[in-house]
Amino acid sequence: MKIIKGLFLSVLVLTFASCDDDDDNEVVDNTMTYEAQLGSINDSGANGTATVSIQDDMLTVNVQAQGMVPNQAHPQHIHGLTSGEEGTCPPASADTDEDGIITIPEGAPFYGEVILPLADFPMADENGNISYEKTFMLGENENPTMAELGDLDNRVIVLHGLNNNDEYVATIPVACGELDEM
């Protein structure tokens, strides 16, 4: 009987030890994903979706947009308010000079300054579509650190580039979306 009890206790100890070892080998996915539905600004007709994923110090951005000016490079950025408050897309009333165009100075109080330029700026195809994906190493080169990037739930993605009076103006905002954690 003592042998059976000893054998039982040995098996029990090995079982708990092996369960503990399994925890050490467990892979944890620490990826955080955010999405923005891009809506038109300045009657551009541009719209789309932006997805931002962060894993460790790697930030991957994917932008799919339609209604952009064909065959033109379109600047795009992650914007944020320096106060850390939640950025928003500007309403039509942001056009304070009432010229029909929300400019960067008129939109900036709503979405803030550029935190991360999403360079290389994509060229829209002949149909005005953009398909962009790039991974940034946070804290390297001109890229912000995680601390500087802040809470992506408070950030906004803005796409730029509009024909105005038969001239392409790369700085005019055409689409905007507020990032939300998925």
LOTORTOR-422978 format. One record per atom (N, C-alpha, C): x, y, z; atom name; residue in one letter. Coordinates in steps of 0.02 Angstrom, whole numbers, plus 50000, padded with zeros to 5 digits. Layout:
LOTORTOR-422978
      X      Y      Z  atomo  residuo
      X      Y      Z     CA        A
...
end
This chain:
LOTORTOR-422978
      X      Y      Z  atomo  residuo
  50041  49941  50000      N        M
  50000  50000  50000     CA        M
  50043  50063  50000      C        M
  50099  50060  50038      N        K
  50144  50117  50040     CA        K
  50174  50129  49971      C        K
  50189  50076  49934      N        I
  50217  50083  49867     CA        I
  50166  50116  49821      C        I
  50104  50097  49825      N        I
  50052  50126  49783     CA        I
  50042  50200  49800      C        I
  50041  50218  49865      N        K
  50034  50288  49884     CA        K
  50094  50328  49860      C        K
  50154  50300  49866      N        G
  50214  50335  49842     CA        G
  50213  50344  49767      C        G
  50191  50293  49731      N        L
  50186  50297  49659     CA        L
  50134  50349  49639      C        L
  50077  50350  49674      N        F
  50024  50398  49660     CA        F
  50049  50469  49671      C        F
  50084  50481  49727      N        L
  50111  50548  49742     CA        L
  50163  50568  49690      C        L
  50204  50522  49666      N        S
  50254  50537  49615     CA        S
  50221  50557  49550      C        S
  50169  50521  49530      N        V
  50133  50538  49469     CA        V
  50099  50606  49476      C        V
  50070  50619  49535      N        L
  50037  50682  49547     CA        L
  50086  50740  49543      C        L
  50145  50733  49573      N        V
  50196  50785  49570     CA        V
  50220  50796  49498      C        V
  50231  50743  49461      N        L
  50252  50749  49391     CA        L
  50199  50782  49348      C        L
  50136  50767  49362      N        T
  50082  50798  49324     CA        T
  50081  50873  49335      C        T
  50085  50895  49398      N        F
  50086  50967  49411     CA        F
  50148  51000  49382      C        F
  50204  50967  49386      N        A
  50266  50995  49359     CA        A
  50261  51002  49283      C        A
  50233  50953  49250      N        S
  50228  50957  49177     CA        S
  50178  51010  49157      C        S
  50125  51019  49194      N        C
  50077  51073  49179     CA        C
  50111  51141  49187      C        C
  50152  51146  49239      N        D
  50188  51208  49250     CA        D
  50236  51222  49193      C        D
  50269  51171  49167      N        D
  50316  51179  49111     CA        D
  50279  51202  49049      C        D
  50217  51179  49037      N        D
  50179  51199  48979     CA        D
  50166  51274  48979      C        D
  50155  51303  49038      N        D
  50143  51374  49043     CA        D
  50204  51414  49019      C        D
  50264  51388  49032      N        D
  50325  51422  49011     CA        D
  50331  51424  48936      C        D
  50303  51376  48901      N        N
  50309  51372  48828     CA        N
  50250  51404  48792      C        N
  50203  51431  48828      N        E
  50144  51461  48798     CA        E
  50162  51525  48762      C        E
  50138  51534  48700      N        V
  50150  51594  48661     CA        V
  50091  51641  48671      C        V
  50106  51702  48689      N        V
  50055  51752  48701     CA        V
  50058  51802  48644      C        V
  50001  51815  48611      N        D
  49997  51864  48557     CA        D
  49982  51931  48588      C        D
  50031  51976  48586      N        N
  50022  52041  48616     CA        N
  50009  52095  48564      C        N
  49978  52076  48508      N        T
  49962  52124  48455     CA        T
  49899  52163  48473      C        T
  49902  52228  48465      N        M
  49844  52271  48474     CA        M
  49825  52298  48405      C        M
  49761  52296  48388      N        T
  49738  52317  48322     CA        T
  49686  52371  48329      C        T
  49692  52421  48285      N        Y
  49646  52477  48283     CA        Y
  49621  52485  48212      C        Y
  49560  52512  48206      N        E
  49532  52522  48139     CA        E
  49499  52591  48136      C        E
  49502  52621  48076      N        A
  49468  52684  48064     CA        A
  49429  52678  47999      C        A
  49367  52699  48001      N        Q
  49326  52705  47941     CA        Q
  49338  52775  47914      C        Q
  49368  52779  47855      N        L
  49386  52844  47826     CA        L
  49326  52874  47790      C        L
  49306  52932  47812      N        G
  49251  52967  47781     CA        G
  49275  53028  47743      C        G
  49236  53049  47696      N        S
  49252  53105  47652     CA        S
  49254  53172  47690      C        S
  49303  53213  47672      N        I
  49308  53283  47695     CA        I
  49311  53325  47631      C        I
  49285  53385  47635      N        N
  49289  53432  47579     CA        N
  49254  53407  47516      C        N
  49200  53369  47525      N        D
  49162  53342  47468     CA        D
  49207  53306  47418      C        D
  49259  53273  47443      N        S
  49307  53240  47400     CA        S
  49280  53175  47370      C        S
  49233  53143  47405      N        G
  49209  53078  47384     CA        G
  49255  53022  47405      C        G
  49311  53038  47438      N        A
  49359  52987  47460     CA        A
  49332  52951  47522      C        A
  49345  52886  47526      N        N
  49326  52847  47584     CA        N
  49368  52784  47585      C        N
  49365  52748  47640      N        G
  49403  52686  47645     CA        G
  49409  52662  47716      C        G
  49459  52620  47726      N        T
  49472  52590  47791     CA        T
  49548  52592  47805      C        T
  49565  52607  47867      N        A
  49635  52603  47889     CA        A
  49638  52557  47949      C        A
  49688  52514  47949      N        T
  49701  52469  48005     CA        T
  49772  52480  48030      C        T
  49779  52485  48095      N        V
  49845  52494  48126     CA        V
  49854  52438  48177      C        V
  49909  52401  48171      N        S
  49924  52347  48218     CA        S
  49991  52362  48251      C        S
  49995  52351  48316      N        I
  50057  52360  48353     CA        I
  50074  52295  48387      C        I
  50136  52273  48376      N        Q
  50162  52215  48412     CA        Q
  50233  52233  48432      C        Q
  50244  52237  48496      N        D
  50308  52259  48524     CA        D
  50321  52330  48497      C        D
  50377  52341  48463      N        D
  50393  52407  48436     CA        D
  50380  52412  48361      C        D
  50341  52366  48334      N        M
  50325  52365  48262     CA        M
  50253  52390  48253      C        M
  50245  52441  48212      N        L
  50179  52468  48197     CA        L
  50167  52458  48122      C        L
  50114  52422  48106      N        T
  50097  52409  48036     CA        T
  50032  52445  48019      C        T
  50034  52482  47964      N        V
  49977  52521  47941     CA        V
  49955  52494  47874      C        V
  49889  52485  47866      N        N
  49860  52464  47803     CA        N
  49803  52513  47788      C        N
  49807  52544  47729      N        V
  49755  52591  47707     CA        V
  49728  52568  47640      C        V
  49663  52562  47636      N        Q
  49628  52547  47573     CA        Q
  49579  52605  47563      C        Q
  49588  52643  47510      N        A
  49545  52701  47498     CA        A
  49525  52706  47425      C        A
  49466  52735  47415      N        Q
  49439  52747  47349     CA        Q
  49419  52820  47344      C        Q
  49410  52843  47282      N        G
  49386  52911  47271     CA        G
  49441  52964  47277      C        G
  49503  52943  47274      N        M
  49560  52989  47277     CA        M
  49572  53016  47207      C        M
  49611  53070  47202      N        V
  49628  53098  47136     CA        V
  49674  53047  47102      C        V
  49653  53022  47043      N        P
  49692  52972  47007     CA        P
  49763  52996  46989      C        P
  49809  52948  46990      N        N
  49878  52959  46968     CA        N
  49914  53015  47005      C        N
  49897  53024  47068      N        Q
  49930  53074  47110     CA        Q
  49953  53041  47175      C        Q
  50009  53066  47202      N        A
  50032  53043  47268     CA        A
  49990  53078  47321      C        A
  49969  53039  47371      N        H
  49925  53065  47423     CA        H
  49958  53059  47492      C        H
  49979  53117  47520      N        P
  50006  53115  47588     CA        P
  49953  53088  47637      C        P
  49977  53052  47687      N        Q
  49932  53026  47739     CA        Q
  49972  53022  47803      C        Q
  49936  53032  47859      N        H
  49970  53037  47923     CA        H
  49926  53011  47979      C        H
  49959  52991  48035      N        I
  49924  52982  48098     CA        I
  49931  53048  48135      C        I
  49875  53077  48154      N        H
  49873  53142  48188     CA        H
  49851  53132  48260      C        H
  49869  53180  48303      N        G
  49846  53179  48371     CA        G
  49853  53246  48405      C        G
  49809  53258  48452      N        L
  49812  53319  48491     CA        L
  49868  53314  48542      C        L
  49907  53367  48550      N        T
  49964  53365  48596     CA        T
  49942  53359  48668      C        T
  49880  53378  48682      N        S
  49853  53373  48750     CA        S
  49841  53300  48770      C        S
  49842  53255  48720      N        G
  49826  53185  48734     CA        G
  49752  53171  48731      C        G
  49712  53223  48722      N        E
  49640  53213  48716     CA        E
  49623  53177  48651      C        E
  49562  53154  48646      N        E
  49541  53117  48587     CA        E
  49533  53163  48527      C        E
  49569  53146  48473      N        G
  49562  53183  48411     CA        G
  49498  53162  48375      C        G
  49471  53207  48335      N        T
  49411  53193  48297     CA        T
  49420  53218  48226      C        T
  49377  53196  48182      N        C
  49375  53222  48114     CA        C
  49337  53288  48115      C        C
  49361  53337  48077      N        P
  49329  53403  48079     CA        P
  49260  53403  48047      C        P
  49212  53437  48078      N        P
  49145  53444  48048     CA        P
  49148  53498  47993      C        P
  49096  53504  47954      N        A
  49092  53555  47901     CA        A
  49102  53625  47930      C        A
  49081  53635  47992      N        S
  49087  53702  48023     CA        S
  49160  53721  48036      C        S
  49207  53675  48027      N        A
  49278  53691  48036     CA        A
  49302  53739  47981      C        A
  49266  53744  47926      N        D
  49283  53790  47872     CA        D
  49266  53861  47893      C        D
  49308  53889  47936      N        T
  49294  53954  47968     CA        T
  49295  54012  47919      C        T
  49333  54008  47865      N        D
  49333  54063  47817     CA        D
  49280  54054  47763      C        D
  49241  53999  47769      N        E
  49184  53985  47726     CA        E
  49200  53986  47651      C        E
  49261  53960  47635      N        D
  49279  53956  47564     CA        D
  49263  53888  47533      C        D
  49232  53844  47573      N        G
  49213  53778  47548     CA        G
  49267  53725  47556      C        G
  49324  53743  47585      N        I
  49380  53696  47595     CA        I
  49403  53699  47667      C        I
  49404  53641  47700      N        I
  49434  53637  47767     CA        I
  49509  53627  47755      C        I
  49548  53677  47772      N        T
  49621  53674  47763     CA        T
  49654  53640  47824      C        T
  49719  53629  47820      N        I
  49755  53601  47877     CA        I
  49747  53644  47939      C        I
  49757  53710  47935      N        P
  49748  53751  47996     CA        P
  49677  53748  48024      C        P
  49627  53738  47981      N        E
  49558  53734  48005     CA        E
  49542  53665  48034      C        E
  49574  53613  48008      N        G
  49562  53545  48032     CA        G
  49603  53526  48093      C        G
  49663  53556  48099      N        A
  49710  53538  48152     CA        A
  49682  53544  48223      C        A
  49640  53594  48239      N        P
  49613  53596  48307     CA        P
  49571  53534  48325      C        P
  49547  53498  48276      N        F
  49507  53438  48287     CA        F
  49549  53375  48290      C        F
  49597  53368  48242      N        Y
  49635  53306  48239     CA        Y
  49708  53312  48261      C        Y
  49732  53373  48270      N        G
  49799  53383  48297     CA        G
  49855  53382  48246      C        G
  49915  53380  48273      N        E
  49974  53382  48230     CA        E
  49992  53312  48205      C        E
  50037  53311  48156      N        V
  50061  53248  48129     CA        V
  50105  53214  48181      C        V
  50086  53152  48198      N        I
  50127  53112  48244     CA        I
  50171  53063  48205      C        I
  50142  53035  48151      N        L
  50179  52989  48109     CA        L
  50159  52998  48037      C        L
  50205  53024  47994      N        P
  50190  53027  47923     CA        P
  50191  52956  47895      C        P
  50140  52938  47858      N        L
  50137  52870  47829     CA        L
  50169  52871  47761      C        L
  50234  52885  47761      N        A
  50274  52888  47700     CA        A
  50295  52816  47684      C        A
  50310  52801  47627      N        D
  50309  52837  47565     CA        D
  50237  52846  47544      C        D
  50219  52908  47526      N        F
  50150  52923  47511     CA        F
  50127  52884  47449      C        F
  50070  52851  47454      N        P
  50048  52809  47399     CA        P
  50022  52849  47339      C        P
  50032  52820  47281      N        M
  50007  52848  47219     CA        M
  49940  52814  47205      C        M
  49888  52854  47194      N        A
  49823  52825  47176     CA        A
  49827  52798  47105      C        A
  49794  52743  47093      N        D
  49793  52715  47025     CA        D
  49747  52756  46980      C        D
  49739  52734  46918      N        E
  49700  52772  46869     CA        E
  49626  52776  46888      C        E
  49604  52735  46935      N        N
  49535  52737  46959     CA        N
  49527  52774  47026      C        N
  49582  52801  47052      N        G
  49580  52838  47116     CA        G
  49582  52794  47177      C        G
  49608  52733  47170      N        N
  49613  52686  47226     CA        N
  49684  52686  47255      C        N
  49687  52678  47320      N        I
  49751  52672  47356     CA        I
  49750  52606  47394      C        I
  49805  52571  47389      N        S
  49816  52511  47429     CA        S
  49886  52519  47459      C        S
  49890  52528  47525      N        Y
  49952  52545  47558     CA        Y
  49962  52501  47618      C        Y
  50023  52475  47625      N        E
  50041  52439  47686     CA        E
  50114  52451  47700      C        E
  50129  52469  47762      N        K
  50198  52481  47782     CA        K
  50205  52467  47857      C        K
  50263  52440  47875      N        T
  50280  52428  47945     CA        T
  50334  52477  47966      C        T
  50323  52508  48023      N        F
  50369  52557  48051     CA        F
  50399  52529  48116      C        F
  50463  52538  48126      N        M
  50495  52521  48189     CA        M
  50493  52583  48233      C        M
  50452  52580  48285      N        L
  50444  52638  48329     CA        L
  50509  52655  48365      C        L
  50524  52719  48368      N        G
  50585  52742  48401     CA        G
  50646  52745  48356      C        G
  50640  52720  48295      N        E
  50697  52722  48248     CA        E
  50687  52779  48199      C        E
  50743  52806  48176      N        N
  50743  52860  48127     CA        N
  50699  52917  48152      C        N
  50652  52939  48112      N        E
  50607  52994  48132     CA        E
  50543  52968  48163      C        E
  50535  52903  48171      N        N
  50474  52874  48198     CA        N
  50467  52888  48273      C        N
  50406  52901  48295      N        P
  50396  52913  48367     CA        P
  50406  52849  48407      C        P
  50418  52858  48471      N        T
  50419  52801  48517     CA        T
  50347  52784  48535      C        T
  50337  52728  48570      N        M
  50269  52711  48592     CA        M
  50241  52766  48636      C        M
  50282  52794  48680      N        A
  50259  52847  48724     CA        A
  50237  52909  48684      C        A
  50276  52927  48633      N        E
  50258  52985  48591     CA        E
  50196  52971  48549      C        E
  50189  52909  48527      N        L
  50130  52890  48488     CA        L
  50067  52895  48530      C        L
  50073  52877  48593      N        G
  50017  52882  48639     CA        G
  49963  52830  48626      C        G
  49905  52842  48655      N        D
  49849  52796  48649     CA        D
  49817  52805  48580      C        D
  49821  52753  48539      N        L
  49794  52757  48471     CA        L
  49719  52767  48470      C        L
  49684  52751  48524      N        D
  49613  52765  48528     CA        D
  49599  52840  48524      C        D
  49650  52881  48536      N        N
  49642  52954  48534     CA        N
  49669  52983  48469      C        N
  49689  52941  48422      N        R
  49722  52965  48361     CA        R
  49677  52961  48301      C        R
  49695  52998  48249      N        V
  49656  53004  48188     CA        V
  49702  52993  48128      C        V
  49677  52961  48076      N        I
  49713  52955  48013     CA        I
  49681  53003  47963      C        I
  49724  53043  47931      N        V
  49700  53091  47881     CA        V
  49736  53079  47816      C        V
  49698  53076  47761      N        L
  49725  53071  47694     CA        L
  49716  53139  47660      C        L
  49765  53158  47619      N        H
  49765  53224  47588     CA        H
  49770  53218  47512      C        H
  49751  53272  47477      N        G
  49760  53277  47405     CA        G
  49695  53286  47368      C        G
  49682  53346  47342      N        L
  49618  53362  47310     CA        L
  49631  53409  47251      C        L
  49593  53399  47198      N        N
  49593  53449  47144     CA        N
  49551  53508  47166      C        N
  49581  53567  47163      N        N
  49547  53629  47183     CA        N
  49560  53681  47129      C        N
  49507  53703  47097      N        N
  49513  53751  47042     CA        N
  49560  53724  46987      C        N
  49549  53661  46969      N        D
  49587  53626  46916     CA        D
  49661  53619  46932      C        D
  49679  53622  46995      N        E
  49749  53613  47016     CA        E
  49751  53563  47073      C        E
  49797  53515  47069      N        Y
  49804  53466  47123     CA        Y
  49841  53498  47182      C        Y
  49808  53496  47240      N        V
  49838  53524  47301     CA        V
  49846  53466  47350      C        V
  49908  53446  47361      N        A
  49923  53386  47402     CA        A
  49909  53396  47476      C        A
  49901  53457  47499      N        T
  49892  53469  47571     CA        T
  49820  53468  47593      C        T
  49772  53475  47548      N        I
  49702  53479  47569     CA        I
  49678  53411  47595      C        I
  49650  53408  47656      N        P
  49623  53345  47682     CA        P
  49564  53320  47640      C        P
  49564  53255  47626      N        V
  49509  53226  47586     CA        V
  49472  53170  47621      C        V
  49504  53138  47670      N        A
  49471  53084  47707     CA        A
  49500  53082  47778      C        A
  49458  53062  47824      N        C
  49478  53061  47894     CA        C
  49442  53005  47930      C        C
  49477  52974  47977      N        G
  49446  52921  48018     CA        G
  49478  52918  48087      C        G
  49437  52910  48137      N        E
  49460  52904  48206     CA        E
  49475  52832  48221      C        E
  49534  52818  48249      N        L
  49555  52750  48265     CA        L
  49518  52724  48327      C        L
  49494  52663  48322      N        D
  49462  52629  48378     CA        D
  49493  52560  48386      C        D
  49506  52540  48449      N        E
  49534  52474  48461     CA        E
  49484  52420  48442      C        E
  49510  52368  48410      N        M
  49467  52313  48388     CA        M
  49463  52261  48443      C        M
end
